[in-house]
Amino acid sequence: MGIPSATTSDILAKSARLSSVGSAISVALTAMESFVWSVLRAAKSAVRSAVTPAANSAHTVARNFARIASMTKKGVPIVMINKPKNKVWNRPTLKNLAETTSLRFSPTAWAKLLYLRDYGETEVGGFGIAASDDLLWIQDIQLVQQVGSWANVAFDDRSVADYFDRQVDLGRRPEEFARIWVHTHPGECPLPSLTDERTFSRVFGNSDWAVMFILAREGLSYARLRFHVGPGAELEIPVHVGWEQPFGGCDPEAWEREYLEHVKSPEPLYNPVQNPESRIEFPREEEPPDNWLDPWFEYSVDEEPLKGLV
C-alpha cells in the first residue's frame, strides 16, 4: 500500500504557516533586543545623571572645607599645607634694615677723604655728593669754606650758599648733595661729640632724611642714618668702599688746592709769655655756629619722599 501524496495546496499552506512562524520569531527577537538596549541606555543615562551632580557637590564641599580650614575666625590666612612648620615670619625691623643698607664710597671719593683727613691736624668737613639713582653711593666729597680745630669745624654761611647754588645749577637735587654730612676726627675715636649731635639735629633736622659720617685718624668710621618722616627713626649703618664699580683716578694736586682754599686753622692760643699783648679767645671755649644751612631749608620744601634707599 503506498503513501498517500499531498496536494499542492496543502504543501503551500504548510510552507506559509512555517514562514509566518519564523517571521514572527525574528520580529520578536529583534523587538526584545531593541528593548534590552533601550533599557541599558536609559539605565546608563540615569546613573550618569545621578553620579555627576554628586561628584560635583562632593568636590565643591571639599574645596569649601579646605578654604574654611585654612582661615581663622577673623578670615586671616594661617599656615597651610606644604608650608614649613617651623617657619617664623618676622616683620621688617631697623636691625634688618641696617643689615641690608650701607653707606658706600667710590674708591676715588674714599681716597680723597683720606687725603683731606691726613693733610692737616684739624677736623675737616664737607658734603658727600651721591649718585642720582643711589643716594647712599658717594661719588665725591666737596669742601666749603671752614675754620676747624682739633675739636670742631665751623662752615662759612656764604660758602655753603654758593655751594648749594652751584649744585643746583648742575641739575642736582638737594638729596644728592645736601643730605650726607661728612667730617673727620683727628683722634682715634669716630663717635660723634656733643657738638656733632647738636649740629646734626639742628642743621639737618628739617630734612626728610640725613646721614652723619665720621672718619677718624686711625681708620675707624661711624655712619648714622636718620629719618624725619612719620614717627622718625635712626640707625647706624655699615660703611663700604665700592671697588666693584668703575672709578676715576686720584688727583692729589687738585685735592691739595681744594684743602688750602677752604680749610683754615684758628688763630694761635693766647700765650702771655710770647705775646702778652694778644688775647685771642680759644675757639673751643664757645660752640661753633651751626646755623649755616638755615637759609637753605627751602630746598627741602615739597621734596618727593626718599626713593630706592632700602
Beta strands, then each sheet from edge to edge (+ up, - down):
strand 1: 103-105
strand 2: 125-131
strand 3: 134-143
strand 4: 146-148
strand 5: 153-155
strand 6: 180-185
strand 7: 209-216
strand 8: 221-227
strand 9: 233-236
strand 10: 239-241
strand 11: 263-264
sheet 1: 9+ 8- 7+ 6+ 2- 3+ 1+ 10+
sheet 2: 5+ 4- 11-
end
